[in-house]
Every structure is written in C-alpha cells, then in structure tokens.
Amino acid sequence: MKSRRAPKVIGRPVPAIAEVRLVSDLRIMHAKVDELYQVVNALRARHSENEIVRYAEPEVLSQDIERVDHIYLWFLKLKEPL
C-alpha cells in the first residue's frame, strides 16, 4: 500500500496537514476581516450613526457589537507578547 504522505522536498521540510489548515484558515480570516472593515467603512461614509441606530434592528445590532467586541478582545490577546 502506498503512503499518503507527500514526498519530502530536498532541503525543505514538508508542512504537516495541521499547518496547512492553519495557514488556510488564517488566509480566510484575513480576507473576512478585510471584508468586514470595508463594509463598516462604507456604512460610516454613507450614513450617520444616528441613521444606523435608527434603522438597525436593536437585537441584531447589539449581537453584532458583542461579536465584534469578542473578536477584538481575542485580537488584543494575540497582540500581547508571548
């Protein structure tokens, strides 16, 4: 039976599946954070905060704020020196 492992490249270690998944997940995260940043900037440029609060569903807006706060705190934790 053949091995499922990728052949080793001379001079370079072959990344483990977990490392490949991590890099892929990080790239997706970077893209989604950028997407959220662009959407928020567009909202801020086009509409006043009063309009946003007025037309947003209060429960959904509160949930969005909680989620962003949660993400922000996690990013701050990552930023701390190891």
C-alpha positions in Angstrom: 0.0 0.0 0.0 1.3 3.5 -0.9 1.9 6.1 1.7 -0.5 9.1 1.8 2.3 11.4 2.8 3.7 13.9 0.3 7.2 13.2 -0.7 9.9 15.2 1.0 11.3 18.1 -0.9 15.1 18.1 -0.6 16.2 21.0 1.7 12.7 21.9 2.8 10.5 20.3 5.4 7.0 19.3 4.2 4.4 21.1 6.3 2.0 18.9 8.3 -1.7 18.9 7.4 -2.4 20.9 10.6 0.0 23.6 9.5 -1.6 23.8 6.0 -5.0 24.0 7.6 -3.9 26.8 9.9 -2.4 28.8 7.1 -5.6 28.3 5.1 -7.8 29.3 8.0 -5.6 32.4 8.6 -5.9 33.5 5.0 -9.7 33.1 5.2 -9.8 35.1 8.4 -7.6 37.9 6.9 -10.0 38.1 3.9 -13.1 38.2 6.1 -11.7 40.8 8.5 -10.8 43.0 5.4 -14.3 42.4 4.1 -15.9 43.5 7.4 -13.6 46.5 7.5 -14.7 47.6 4.0 -18.4 47.2 4.8 -18.1 49.1 8.0 -16.1 51.9 6.3 -18.8 52.1 3.6 -21.6 52.4 6.1 -19.7 55.0 8.1 -19.0 57.0 4.9 -22.6 56.9 3.6 -24.7 57.1 6.8 -24.7 58.8 10.1 -24.5 56.9 13.3 -28.0 58.1 14.2 -29.4 56.7 10.9 -27.7 53.4 11.5 -29.0 53.0 15.0 -32.5 54.2 13.9 -32.8 51.7 11.1 -31.0 48.7 12.6 -32.8 46.0 14.5 -31.7 46.7 18.0 -31.3 43.0 18.9 -29.2 42.3 15.8 -27.1 45.4 16.2 -26.4 44.5 19.8 -25.4 41.0 18.8 -23.1 42.3 16.1 -21.5 44.7 18.6 -21.0 41.8 21.1 -19.4 39.6 18.4 -17.0 42.3 17.2 -16.1 43.1 20.9 -15.4 39.4 21.4 -13.2 39.2 18.3 -11.4 42.5 19.3 -10.6 41.1 22.7 -9.2 37.9 21.2 -7.0 40.0 18.8 -5.7 42.0 21.8 -4.8 38.8 23.5 -2.9 37.7 20.4 -1.1 41.0 20.3 0.3 40.5 23.8 4.0 39.3 23.9 4.3 35.6 24.3 
